[in-house]
């Protein structure tokens, strides 16, 4: 597997993107299931299983929750754009996909520490 000499600003942007995405997913898990107020539902039991789908009523997002989601989305877009359009990618003749995948793991410790 080839190794890449990623510039520090690209590594930092990728790590910030990863951390921001994780924080957004954690925050989103606390939100109501619908951004707008919506009635819930309860379905009949599915044949041959005990599964019943349903949701409680959703109050929708508060103004603060809507603003926080928008803030996360704007930051994710900014960081994604920074990583995707970094000048480093233009220095590669080929293998951009492999390099991009390697960048996603560049923050991990080097070597085979799992063995």
N, CA, C and O atoms as a GROMACS GRO file, in nm:
protein
  460
    1UNK      N    1   0.085  -0.118   0.000
    1UNK     CA    2   0.000   0.000   0.000
    1UNK      C    3   0.089   0.124   0.000
    1UNK      O    4   0.179   0.136   0.084
    2UNK      N    5   0.066   0.216  -0.092
    2UNK     CA    6   0.150   0.335  -0.098
    2UNK      C    7   0.128   0.424   0.023
    2UNK      O    8   0.021   0.424   0.084
    3UNK      N    9   0.230   0.500   0.055
    3UNK     CA   10   0.219   0.600   0.162
    3UNK      C   11   0.220   0.738   0.098
    3UNK      O   12   0.274   0.758  -0.010
    4UNK      N   13   0.160   0.831   0.166
    4UNK     CA   14   0.145   0.966   0.113
    4UNK      C   15   0.196   1.065   0.215
    4UNK      O   16   0.182   1.046   0.336
    5UNK      N   17   0.255   1.171   0.165
    5UNK     CA   18   0.303   1.278   0.251
    5UNK      C   19   0.198   1.390   0.249
    5UNK      O   20   0.214   1.492   0.182
    6UNK      N   21   0.091   1.367   0.326
    6UNK     CA   22  -0.018   1.464   0.328
    6UNK      C   23   0.027   1.591   0.400
    6UNK      O   24   0.090   1.584   0.505
    7UNK      N   25  -0.005   1.708   0.345
    7UNK     CA   26   0.025   1.833   0.415
    7UNK      C   27  -0.052   1.839   0.547
    7UNK      O   28  -0.162   1.785   0.559
    8UNK      N   29   0.007   1.904   0.645
    8UNK     CA   30  -0.056   1.908   0.778
    8UNK      C   31  -0.192   1.976   0.774
    8UNK      O   32  -0.283   1.934   0.846
    9UNK      N   33  -0.210   2.080   0.692
    9UNK     CA   34  -0.340   2.147   0.689
    9UNK      C   35  -0.449   2.057   0.633
    9UNK      O   36  -0.565   2.067   0.672
   10UNK      N   37  -0.412   1.967   0.539
   10UNK     CA   38  -0.508   1.871   0.486
   10UNK      C   39  -0.542   1.766   0.592
   10UNK      O   40  -0.659   1.730   0.608
   11UNK      N   41  -0.442   1.719   0.663
   11UNK     CA   42  -0.466   1.623   0.772
   11UNK      C   43  -0.555   1.685   0.880
   11UNK      O   44  -0.647   1.620   0.930
   12UNK      N   45  -0.528   1.810   0.914
   12UNK     CA   46  -0.607   1.879   1.015
   12UNK      C   47  -0.752   1.896   0.970
   12UNK      O   48  -0.845   1.878   1.048
   13UNK      N   49  -0.771   1.932   0.843
   13UNK     CA   50  -0.907   1.950   0.790
   13UNK      C   51  -0.982   1.818   0.790
   13UNK      O   52  -1.101   1.814   0.824
   14UNK      N   53  -0.915   1.709   0.753
   14UNK     CA   54  -0.980   1.578   0.753
   14UNK      C   55  -1.019   1.537   0.894
   14UNK      O   56  -1.128   1.485   0.915
   15UNK      N   57  -0.932   1.560   0.990
   15UNK     CA   58  -0.962   1.525   1.128
   15UNK      C   59  -1.076   1.611   1.182
   15UNK      O   60  -1.164   1.561   1.253
   16UNK      N   61  -1.077   1.740   1.149
   16UNK     CA   62  -1.186   1.828   1.190
   16UNK      C   63  -1.318   1.783   1.128
   16UNK      O   64  -1.422   1.788   1.193
   17UNK      N   65  -1.313   1.740   1.002
   17UNK     CA   66  -1.432   1.690   0.935
   17UNK      C   67  -1.485   1.566   1.006
   17UNK      O   68  -1.605   1.554   1.030
   18UNK      N   69  -1.397   1.476   1.038
   18UNK     CA   70  -1.435   1.352   1.108
   18UNK      C   71  -1.497   1.382   1.244
   18UNK      O   72  -1.601   1.326   1.280
   19UNK      N   73  -1.435   1.470   1.319
   19UNK     CA   74  -1.485   1.504   1.452
   19UNK      C   75  -1.617   1.581   1.446
   19UNK      O   76  -1.706   1.559   1.528
   20UNK      N   77  -1.629   1.670   1.349
   20UNK     CA   78  -1.753   1.746   1.334
   20UNK      C   79  -1.867   1.655   1.294
   20UNK      O   80  -1.979   1.669   1.343
   21UNK      N   81  -1.840   1.561   1.204
   21UNK     CA   82  -1.943   1.465   1.163
   21UNK      C   83  -1.988   1.380   1.281
   21UNK      O   84  -2.108   1.357   1.297
   22UNK      N   85  -1.895   1.335   1.363
   22UNK     CA   86  -1.929   1.255   1.480
   22UNK      C   87  -2.012   1.337   1.579
   22UNK      O   88  -2.110   1.287   1.635
   23UNK      N   89  -1.975   1.463   1.600
   23UNK     CA   90  -2.050   1.550   1.691
   23UNK      C   91  -2.190   1.576   1.637
   23UNK      O   92  -2.286   1.578   1.714
   24UNK      N   93  -2.202   1.595   1.507
   24UNK     CA   94  -2.332   1.617   1.446
   24UNK      C   95  -2.421   1.493   1.460
   24UNK      O   96  -2.538   1.505   1.494
   25UNK      N   97  -2.365   1.376   1.435
   25UNK     CA   98  -2.444   1.254   1.448
   25UNK      C   99  -2.490   1.233   1.592
   25UNK      O  100  -2.603   1.190   1.617
   26UNK      N  101  -2.402   1.263   1.687
   26UNK     CA  102  -2.438   1.251   1.828
   26UNK      C  103  -2.550   1.350   1.863
   26UNK      O  104  -2.645   1.315   1.933
   27UNK      N  105  -2.539   1.472   1.814
   27UNK     CA  106  -2.642   1.573   1.839
   27UNK      C  107  -2.773   1.533   1.771
   27UNK      O  108  -2.880   1.543   1.832
   28UNK      N  109  -2.766   1.488   1.648
   28UNK     CA  110  -2.887   1.452   1.573
   28UNK      C  111  -2.964   1.339   1.640
   28UNK      O  112  -3.086   1.332   1.630
   29UNK      N  113  -2.893   1.251   1.709
   29UNK     CA  114  -2.959   1.140   1.778
   29UNK      C  115  -3.047   1.189   1.893
   29UNK      O  116  -3.135   1.115   1.938
   30UNK      N  117  -3.026   1.310   1.941
   30UNK     CA  118  -3.107   1.364   2.050
   30UNK      C  119  -3.230   1.440   2.000
   30UNK      O  120  -3.315   1.479   2.080
   31UNK      N  121  -3.238   1.461   1.870
   31UNK     CA  122  -3.346   1.542   1.814
   31UNK      C  123  -3.472   1.461   1.792
   31UNK      O  124  -3.467   1.339   1.781
   32UNK      N  125  -3.588   1.530   1.786
   32UNK     CA  126  -3.711   1.460   1.748
   32UNK      C  127  -3.696   1.398   1.610
   32UNK      O  128  -3.611   1.442   1.531
   33UNK      N  129  -3.777   1.298   1.579
   33UNK     CA  130  -3.761   1.226   1.452
   33UNK      C  131  -3.800   1.310   1.332
   33UNK      O  132  -3.763   1.277   1.220
   34UNK      N  133  -3.874   1.417   1.352
   34UNK     CA  134  -3.913   1.505   1.241
   34UNK      C  135  -3.878   1.649   1.275
   34UNK      O  136  -3.899   1.694   1.388
   35UNK      N  137  -3.827   1.721   1.178
   35UNK     CA  138  -3.793   1.862   1.199
   35UNK      C  139  -3.920   1.946   1.215
   35UNK      O  140  -3.919   2.047   1.285
   36UNK      N  141  -4.027   1.905   1.153
   36UNK     CA  142  -4.155   1.974   1.162
   36UNK      C  143  -4.247   1.894   1.255
   36UNK      O  144  -4.234   1.772   1.263
   37UNK      N  145  -4.339   1.960   1.325
   37UNK     CA  146  -4.434   1.884   1.407
   37UNK      C  147  -4.512   1.786   1.320
   37UNK      O  148  -4.569   1.823   1.217
   38UNK      N  149  -4.513   1.662   1.363
   38UNK     CA  150  -4.583   1.557   1.287
   38UNK      C  151  -4.652   1.462   1.384
   38UNK      O  152  -4.601   1.434   1.492
   39UNK      N  153  -4.769   1.413   1.344
   39UNK     CA  154  -4.835   1.315   1.431
   39UNK      C  155  -4.763   1.180   1.421
   39UNK      O  156  -4.706   1.145   1.318
   40UNK      N  157  -4.767   1.109   1.528
   40UNK     CA  158  -4.708   0.976   1.529
   40UNK      C  159  -4.803   0.874   1.470
   40UNK      O  160  -4.911   0.910   1.422
   41UNK      N  161  -4.764   0.747   1.473
   41UNK     CA  162  -4.850   0.640   1.424
   41UNK      C  163  -4.815   0.510   1.494
   41UNK      O  164  -4.709   0.496   1.554
   42UNK      N  165  -4.906   0.418   1.485
   42UNK     CA  166  -4.885   0.285   1.538
   42UNK      C  167  -4.946   0.188   1.438
   42UNK      O  168  -5.063   0.204   1.401
   43UNK      N  169  -4.872   0.092   1.394
   43UNK     CA  170  -4.922   0.000   1.292
   43UNK      C  171  -4.966  -0.131   1.356
   43UNK      O  172  -4.940  -0.158   1.474
   44UNK      N  173  -5.033  -0.209   1.277
   44UNK     CA  174  -5.072  -0.343   1.320
   44UNK      C  175  -4.948  -0.431   1.327
   44UNK      O  176  -4.847  -0.403   1.262
   45UNK      N  177  -4.956  -0.537   1.405
   45UNK     CA  178  -4.848  -0.633   1.414
   45UNK      C  179  -4.829  -0.696   1.277
   45UNK      O  180  -4.926  -0.731   1.209
   46UNK      N  181  -4.703  -0.711   1.237
   46UNK     CA  182  -4.672  -0.772   1.108
   46UNK      C  183  -4.697  -0.923   1.114
   46UNK      O  184  -4.671  -0.986   1.217
   47UNK      N  185  -4.746  -0.982   1.006
   47UNK     CA  186  -4.772  -1.126   1.007
   47UNK      C  187  -4.643  -1.206   1.032
   47UNK      O  188  -4.536  -1.172   0.982
   48UNK      N  189  -4.656  -1.310   1.110
   48UNK     CA  190  -4.548  -1.405   1.139
   48UNK      C  191  -4.435  -1.348   1.224
   48UNK      O  192  -4.334  -1.415   1.245
   49UNK      N  193  -4.450  -1.225   1.272
   49UNK     CA  194  -4.350  -1.166   1.361
   49UNK      C  195  -4.423  -1.090   1.469
   49UNK      O  196  -4.545  -1.074   1.464
   50UNK      N  197  -4.350  -1.044   1.565
   50UNK     CA  198  -4.410  -0.959   1.667
   50UNK      C  199  -4.376  -0.812   1.644
   50UNK      O  200  -4.401  -0.728   1.730
   51UNK      N  201  -4.320  -0.780   1.527
   51UNK     CA  202  -4.277  -0.644   1.496
   51UNK      C  203  -4.397  -0.553   1.473
   51UNK      O  204  -4.489  -0.587   1.399
   52UNK      N  205  -4.394  -0.438   1.537
   52UNK     CA  206  -4.493  -0.334   1.515
   52UNK      C  207  -4.418  -0.203   1.494
   52UNK      O  208  -4.341  -0.160   1.580
   53UNK      N  209  -4.440  -0.141   1.382
   53UNK     CA  210  -4.373  -0.012   1.360
   53UNK      C  211  -4.460   0.098   1.419
   53UNK      O  212  -4.582   0.085   1.428
   54UNK      N  213  -4.396   0.204   1.457
   54UNK     CA  214  -4.469   0.317   1.510
   54UNK      C  215  -4.375   0.424   1.561
   54UNK      O  216  -4.257   0.399   1.586
   55UNK      N  217  -4.427   0.541   1.575
   55UNK     CA  218  -4.352   0.656   1.626
   55UNK      C  219  -4.447   0.738   1.713
   55UNK      O  220  -4.567   0.746   1.687
   56UNK      N  221  -4.391   0.797   1.817
   56UNK     CA  222  -4.467   0.892   1.898
   56UNK      C  223  -4.477   1.023   1.821
   56UNK      O  224  -4.403   1.046   1.725
   57UNK      N  225  -4.567   1.108   1.862
   57UNK     CA  226  -4.578   1.240   1.799
   57UNK      C  227  -4.444   1.312   1.807
   57UNK      O  228  -4.372   1.301   1.906
   58UNK      N  229  -4.411   1.387   1.702
   58UNK     CA  230  -4.289   1.466   1.700
   58UNK      C  231  -4.326   1.612   1.721
   58UNK      O  232  -4.409   1.666   1.647
   59UNK      N  233  -4.265   1.677   1.820
   59UNK     CA  234  -4.293   1.819   1.840
   59UNK      C  235  -4.223   1.907   1.737
   59UNK      O  236  -4.252   2.027   1.729
   60UNK      N  237  -4.133   1.850   1.658
   60UNK     CA  238  -4.053   1.930   1.565
   60UNK      C  239  -3.933   1.988   1.636
   60UNK      O  240  -3.919   1.975   1.758
   61UNK      N  241  -3.847   2.053   1.560
   61UNK     CA  242  -3.727   2.113   1.618
   61UNK      C  243  -3.762   2.250   1.674
   61UNK      O  244  -3.847   2.322   1.621
   62UNK      N  245  -3.694   2.285   1.781
   62UNK     CA  246  -3.705   2.421   1.834
   62UNK      C  247  -3.620   2.513   1.744
   62UNK      O  248  -3.545   2.466   1.659
   63UNK      N  249  -3.634   2.643   1.764
   63UNK     CA  250  -3.554   2.738   1.686
   63UNK      C  251  -3.405   2.716   1.712
   63UNK      O  252  -3.324   2.728   1.620
   64UNK      N  253  -3.370   2.684   1.837
   64UNK     CA  254  -3.230   2.660   1.871
   64UNK      C  255  -3.178   2.533   1.804
   64UNK      O  256  -3.065   2.530   1.755
   65UNK      N  257  -3.260   2.429   1.802
   65UNK     CA  258  -3.219   2.304   1.738
   65UNK      C  259  -3.202   2.324   1.588
   65UNK      O  260  -3.108   2.273   1.528
   66UNK      N  261  -3.293   2.398   1.526
   66UNK     CA  262  -3.283   2.426   1.383
   66UNK      C  263  -3.155   2.503   1.352
   66UNK      O  264  -3.087   2.475   1.254
   67UNK      N  265  -3.123   2.600   1.436
   67UNK     CA  266  -3.002   2.680   1.416
   67UNK      C  267  -2.877   2.594   1.434
   67UNK      O  268  -2.780   2.609   1.359
   68UNK      N  269  -2.878   2.504   1.533
   68UNK     CA  270  -2.762   2.419   1.557
   68UNK      C  271  -2.742   2.320   1.442
   68UNK      O  272  -2.629   2.296   1.402
   69UNK      N  273  -2.849   2.264   1.388
   69UNK     CA  274  -2.839   2.175   1.273
   69UNK      C  275  -2.782   2.252   1.154
   69UNK      O  276  -2.694   2.201   1.084
   70UNK      N  277  -2.830   2.372   1.131
   70UNK     CA  278  -2.779   2.454   1.020
   70UNK      C  279  -2.631   2.487   1.040
   70UNK      O  280  -2.554   2.487   0.944
   71UNK      N  281  -2.591   2.514   1.164
   71UNK     CA  282  -2.450   2.542   1.192
   71UNK      C  283  -2.363   2.420   1.162
   71UNK      O  284  -2.259   2.432   1.099
   72UNK      N  285  -2.407   2.304   1.208
   72UNK     CA  286  -2.333   2.181   1.180
   72UNK      C  287  -2.324   2.157   1.029
   72UNK      O  288  -2.216   2.126   0.978
   73UNK      N  289  -2.434   2.171   0.958
   73UNK     CA  290  -2.434   2.146   0.814
   73UNK      C  291  -2.343   2.243   0.740
   73UNK      O  292  -2.274   2.203   0.646
   74UNK      N  293  -2.343   2.368   0.780
   74UNK     CA  294  -2.254   2.466   0.715
   74UNK      C  295  -2.108   2.432   0.742
   74UNK      O  296  -2.024   2.442   0.652
   75UNK      N  297  -2.077   2.391   0.864
   75UNK     CA  298  -1.939   2.355   0.897
   75UNK      C  299  -1.896   2.228   0.823
   75UNK      O  300  -1.783   2.219   0.776
   76UNK      N  301  -1.985   2.131   0.813
   76UNK     CA  302  -1.954   2.009   0.738
   76UNK      C  303  -1.930   2.039   0.591
   76UNK      O  304  -1.839   1.983   0.529
   77UNK      N  305  -2.011   2.127   0.534
   77UNK     CA  306  -1.993   2.165   0.394
   77UNK      C  307  -1.859   2.236   0.376
   77UNK      O  308  -1.787   2.210   0.280
   78UNK      N  309  -1.827   2.327   0.466
   78UNK     CA  310  -1.700   2.401   0.456
   78UNK      C  311  -1.581   2.306   0.465
   78UNK      O  312  -1.489   2.314   0.383
   79UNK      N  313  -1.583   2.217   0.563
   79UNK     CA  314  -1.471   2.123   0.580
   79UNK      C  315  -1.463   2.024   0.464
   79UNK      O  316  -1.353   1.993   0.418
   80UNK      N  317  -1.575   1.974   0.417
   80UNK     CA  318  -1.576   1.882   0.304
   80UNK      C  319  -1.516   1.948   0.180
   80UNK      O  320  -1.438   1.886   0.107
   81UNK      N  321  -1.554   2.072   0.157
   81UNK     CA  322  -1.501   2.146   0.043
   81UNK      C  323  -1.351   2.170   0.058
   81UNK      O  324  -1.276   2.157  -0.039
   82UNK      N  325  -1.308   2.203   0.180
   82UNK     CA  326  -1.166   2.225   0.205
   82UNK      C  327  -1.084   2.099   0.176
   82UNK      O  328  -0.978   2.106   0.115
   83UNK      N  329  -1.135   1.985   0.219
   83UNK     CA  330  -1.063   1.859   0.195
   83UNK      C  331  -1.067   1.822   0.046
   83UNK      O  332  -0.965   1.787  -0.012
   84UNK      N  333  -1.183   1.830  -0.014
   84UNK     CA  334  -1.200   1.785  -0.153
   84UNK      C  335  -1.127   1.872  -0.254
   84UNK      O  336  -1.085   1.823  -0.359
   85UNK      N  337  -1.111   2.000  -0.224
   85UNK     CA  338  -1.049   2.091  -0.321
   85UNK      C  339  -0.907   2.130  -0.283
   85UNK      O  340  -0.852   2.225  -0.339
   86UNK      N  341  -0.848   2.059  -0.189
   86UNK     CA  342  -0.712   2.092  -0.145
   86UNK      C  343  -0.615   2.076  -0.262
   86UNK      O  344  -0.628   1.981  -0.340
   87UNK      N  345  -0.519   2.165  -0.277
   87UNK     CA  346  -0.423   2.157  -0.388
   87UNK      C  347  -0.341   2.028  -0.390
   87UNK      O  348  -0.286   1.992  -0.495
   88UNK      N  349  -0.331   1.957  -0.279
   88UNK     CA  350  -0.255   1.832  -0.276
   88UNK      C  351  -0.304   1.733  -0.379
   88UNK      O  352  -0.224   1.663  -0.441
   89UNK      N  353  -0.436   1.726  -0.400
   89UNK     CA  354  -0.491   1.625  -0.492
   89UNK      C  355  -0.441   1.647  -0.635
   89UNK      O  356  -0.429   1.551  -0.711
   90UNK      N  357  -0.412   1.770  -0.672
   90UNK     CA  358  -0.363   1.799  -0.807
   90UNK      C  359  -0.220   1.753  -0.827
   90UNK      O  360  -0.173   1.744  -0.941
   91UNK      N  361  -0.149   1.724  -0.719
   91UNK     CA  362  -0.010   1.678  -0.731
   91UNK      C  363  -0.002   1.529  -0.762
   91UNK      O  364   0.106   1.478  -0.794
   92UNK      N  365  -0.113   1.458  -0.755
   92UNK     CA  366  -0.113   1.314  -0.782
   92UNK      C  367  -0.143   1.288  -0.929
   92UNK      O  368  -0.237   1.346  -0.985
   93UNK      N  369  -0.064   1.202  -0.990
   93UNK     CA  370  -0.090   1.165  -1.129
   93UNK      C  371  -0.204   1.065  -1.139
   93UNK      O  372  -0.283   1.068  -1.234
   94UNK      N  373  -0.214   0.976  -1.041
   94UNK     CA  374  -0.320   0.876  -1.037
   94UNK      C  375  -0.336   0.832  -0.893
   94UNK      O  376  -0.260   0.872  -0.805
   95UNK      N  377  -0.434   0.748  -0.870
   95UNK     CA  378  -0.454   0.694  -0.737
   95UNK      C  379  -0.515   0.790  -0.638
   95UNK      O  380  -0.490   0.780  -0.518
   96UNK      N  381  -0.595   0.883  -0.687
   96UNK     CA  382  -0.656   0.981  -0.597
   96UNK      C  383  -0.753   0.912  -0.500
   96UNK      O  384  -0.759   0.950  -0.383
   97UNK      N  385  -0.827   0.814  -0.547
   97UNK     CA  386  -0.920   0.744  -0.460
   97UNK      C  387  -0.846   0.673  -0.348
   97UNK      O  388  -0.886   0.681  -0.232
   98UNK      N  389  -0.738   0.603  -0.381
   98UNK     CA  390  -0.659   0.534  -0.279
   98UNK      C  391  -0.598   0.634  -0.181
   98UNK      O  392  -0.593   0.608  -0.061
   99UNK      N  393  -0.554   0.748  -0.231
   99UNK     CA  394  -0.497   0.851  -0.144
   99UNK      C  395  -0.605   0.909  -0.053
   99UNK      O  396  -0.580   0.935   0.065
  100UNK      N  397  -0.722   0.928  -0.107
  100UNK     CA  398  -0.833   0.981  -0.027
  100UNK      C  399  -0.868   0.883   0.086
  100UNK      O  400  -0.893   0.924   0.199
  101UNK      N  401  -0.870   0.757   0.054
  101UNK     CA  402  -0.898   0.656   0.156
  101UNK      C  403  -0.787   0.653   0.261
  101UNK      O  404  -0.814   0.636   0.380
  102UNK      N  405  -0.664   0.668   0.218
  102UNK     CA  406  -0.552   0.670   0.312
  102UNK      C  407  -0.561   0.792   0.404
  102UNK      O  408  -0.529   0.783   0.522
  103UNK      N  409  -0.604   0.906   0.350
  103UNK     CA  410  -0.618   1.026   0.432
  103UNK      C  411  -0.720   1.004   0.543
  103UNK      O  412  -0.702   1.054   0.654
  104UNK      N  413  -0.826   0.931   0.514
  104UNK     CA  414  -0.929   0.906   0.615
  104UNK      C  415  -0.874   0.829   0.734
  104UNK      O  416  -0.930   0.834   0.843
  105UNK      N  417  -0.763   0.757   0.714
  105UNK     CA  418  -0.703   0.678   0.821
  105UNK      C  419  -0.569   0.736   0.867
  105UNK      O  420  -0.500   0.673   0.948
  106UNK      N  421  -0.532   0.852   0.818
  106UNK     CA  422  -0.402   0.910   0.850
  106UNK      C  423  -0.387   0.945   0.998
  106UNK      O  424  -0.275   0.954   1.049
  107UNK      N  425  -0.497   0.965   1.067
  107UNK     CA  426  -0.492   0.999   1.210
  107UNK      C  427  -0.466   0.877   1.298
  107UNK      O  428  -0.434   0.892   1.416
  108UNK      N  429  -0.480   0.758   1.242
  108UNK     CA  430  -0.461   0.636   1.320
  108UNK      C  431  -0.312   0.611   1.345
  108UNK      O  432  -0.229   0.650   1.264
  109UNK      N  433  -0.278   0.547   1.455
  109UNK     CA  434  -0.137   0.518   1.483
  109UNK      C  435  -0.075   0.431   1.374
  109UNK      O  436  -0.141   0.343   1.318
  110UNK      N  437   0.051   0.456   1.344
  110UNK     CA  438   0.121   0.379   1.242
  110UNK      C  439   0.158   0.242   1.297
  110UNK      O  440   0.171   0.224   1.418
  111UNK      N  441   0.174   0.146   1.208
  111UNK     CA  442   0.216   0.011   1.248
  111UNK      C  443   0.098  -0.078   1.278
  111UNK      O  444  -0.017  -0.035   1.277
  112UNK      N  445   0.129  -0.203   1.303
  112UNK     CA  446   0.026  -0.302   1.330
  112UNK      C  447   0.020  -0.327   1.480
  112UNK      O  448   0.072  -0.426   1.531
  113UNK      N  449  -0.047  -0.235   1.551
  113UNK     CA  450  -0.056  -0.246   1.696
  113UNK      C  451  -0.164  -0.342   1.741
  113UNK      O  452  -0.171  -0.376   1.859
  114UNK      N  453  -0.250  -0.387   1.650
  114UNK     CA  454  -0.357  -0.479   1.685
  114UNK      C  455  -0.306  -0.621   1.703
  114UNK      O  456  -0.371  -0.703   1.767
  115UNK      N  457  -0.189  -0.652   1.646
  115UNK     CA  458  -0.138  -0.788   1.651
  115UNK      C  459  -0.081  -0.825   1.785
  115UNK      O  460  -0.034  -0.938   1.804
   0.00000   0.00000   0.00000
